[in-house]
Amino acid sequence: ISYSLQILSPQDGRDVFGIDKNSGEIRLTGDLDFEDVSLYRLQVDATDKGTAPLSGHCKVVLEVL
């Protein structure tokens, strides 16, 4: 399975998160600041490597406290 990450909101969240395409582990790649952004909405897409590839997705909501 191969994973990819889409930042749904805010748009400038692209520099804050990354995903390991093999394990699906989401990691911080930048700093979080509650005063700037308190809520991130991410979408994780997963695609298998079958002859007819299947895919799915889930939404991750991250609240910065």
C-alpha positions as CSV (number, residue, x, y, z in Angstrom):
1,I,0.0,0.0,0.0
2,S,1.2,3.5,-0.9
3,Y,0.1,6.5,1.2
4,S,-0.2,10.2,0.3
5,L,-1.3,13.3,2.2
6,Q,-3.5,16.2,1.2
7,I,-3.9,19.2,3.4
8,L,-7.5,20.3,3.2
9,S,-7.2,23.3,5.4
10,P,-5.5,25.6,6.0
11,Q,-3.7,25.8,2.7
12,D,-0.4,27.0,4.3
13,G,-0.3,23.7,6.3
14,R,1.6,22.0,3.5
15,D,4.9,22.9,5.1
16,V,3.9,21.5,8.5
17,F,3.1,17.8,7.8
18,G,4.6,14.9,5.8
19,I,3.7,11.3,5.4
20,D,5.8,8.1,5.0
21,K,4.5,6.7,1.7
22,N,5.2,3.1,2.8
23,S,4.0,3.1,6.4
24,G,1.4,5.9,6.4
25,E,3.0,7.5,9.4
26,I,2.2,11.3,9.6
27,R,5.1,13.4,10.9
28,L,5.7,17.1,11.7
29,T,8.0,18.8,9.2
30,G,7.5,22.3,10.6
31,D,6.4,24.1,13.8
32,L,2.9,24.2,15.2
33,D,1.7,27.5,16.8
34,F,-1.7,27.5,18.4
35,E,-2.0,31.3,17.9
36,D,-1.5,31.0,14.1
37,V,-3.6,27.8,13.4
38,S,-5.5,25.8,15.9
39,L,-7.1,23.2,13.6
40,Y,-5.8,21.2,10.6
41,R,-7.8,19.0,8.3
42,L,-5.8,16.4,6.4
43,Q,-6.8,13.6,4.0
44,V,-4.8,10.4,3.8
45,D,-5.1,8.5,0.6
46,A,-4.1,4.8,0.4
47,T,-3.6,2.9,-2.9
48,D,-2.7,-0.8,-3.2
49,K,-0.4,-2.3,-5.8
50,G,-2.9,-4.7,-7.3
51,T,-3.3,-5.3,-11.1
52,A,-6.4,-3.2,-10.8
53,P,-5.3,-0.8,-8.0
54,L,-7.9,0.0,-5.3
55,S,-7.8,3.1,-3.2
56,G,-9.4,4.6,-0.2
57,H,-9.1,7.7,2.0
58,C,-9.7,9.0,5.5
59,K,-9.9,12.4,7.1
60,V,-7.6,13.3,10.0
61,V,-8.5,16.3,12.1
62,L,-5.7,17.7,14.3
63,E,-6.5,20.2,17.0
64,V,-3.5,22.2,18.5
65,L,-4.0,22.8,22.2
